[in-house]
Amino acid sequence: MLRVYFKSAFRCNTYKRGFAKKKNYDAKRLVSKLGLEAKRIDCCVDGCMLYYKIDGALNECKFCNKPRYHAKTVGTSNRKPILVKAMFYLSIIPRLQRLFTSMQTASQMS
């Protein structure tokens, strides 16, 4: 059950006007209770690249030249740009540490 929830909560989500903020909030709350940190990383609309580390300053995809942010409309010059697509990354090291701290799961893993 928990695996299915994480799978649906942390896959790449396209930000739209009707984006379900409640689902995002619930996922962050669940992860924080587990002591895991979720990192949001911007990605291309087609999924061909991540805007991370060296590529974090780019505004267009290197491969398909699609924009990173939605086009600004008239009267929205003071607002932050809205991402087209983002993903959540859960580091594997804390997850493996949690599995090995439990005697029941540690015996099954070796």
N, C-alpha and C positions, 0 to 999 in steps of 0.2 A: 504494500500500500504506500509506504513512504517513498519507495523507488519510483512509483508511478507519479506521485505528486511532484517529486523533484524533476522528473523528466518533463512534465508539462509546465512546471514553473520556470525552469532555467533554459529552455531552448531559445533560439533566436526569436525575438518578438519584434514585429514591425510596429513602430509607434504611430498611432493614428489618433484622431480626435476622440474617438470613443474607446481608447485603450483602457482596459480594466485595471484601474489603480488598486482596487481592493485585492486582486490576485497577487500583484507585485508586493503589496504591503504584507500580505499573509506569508508569502514565500520568504521575505526578508526576516520577518519575525520568527518563523520556524527555524531558519538557519542560525539566527543569533542565539536562540535557545540551545542549539546543539554545540555552540562554541566554534562554529565554522564561519569563515569570512568569504562572502561572495564578492567577486570583483566584476564590475560592469565594464565591458570592452565594446567599443563601437566597431561595427563591421559593415561591409559593403552590402548593398541591396541584394545582389546576386550571390553573396557569400564567397566571393573570390579573394578577399583579403580582409585582414583585421587592421584597424587603426590603433596600433600598439607600439610603444617604445619609439623607434626611429620614425615610423610612419604616423605617429600620433598627431603631427602638425599638418598633415595633408588634408585638403578639403575635397579632393576627388580620388576615385579609385585609380591605382596605377595601371590596371589591366583593362577595365571597361570604361573608364572615364566618367562614371556616374557620380553624382554629387553625394557628399556625406550628410548634408543637411537639407531639409525641405527649403524650397525657394521662399524668400521673404515676400510677404504681401505688403500692400501700401499701409502705412501707419504702424508697422511693427518693427521699426528700426531700433528701438531701445531694448527689445526683448532678446533673451538668449536664443541662439539658433536651435531648432528642433531636429533631433537625430532622425534619420530615416530608418535605421535598424541598429540594434545592439544585442549583445549576448551576455550571459552571466557565466563566470568561470569560478569553479570550486577547485582549489588546489588539492592535489592528490595526497600530499604528505600528511596534513592533519587528519584526513579521512583514514589513511592507513594506520596512523598512530592510534586513533580511536578504536579501530578494529583489533589491534594487538593488545590494547589495555584490558579488554574483556577476555577472561580466561576461556570462556565458552567458544568465542570466535577464533581466538588465537590457536587453540588446539585443532580446529578444523582447517586452518590455513597452512599448517606445516605438515 
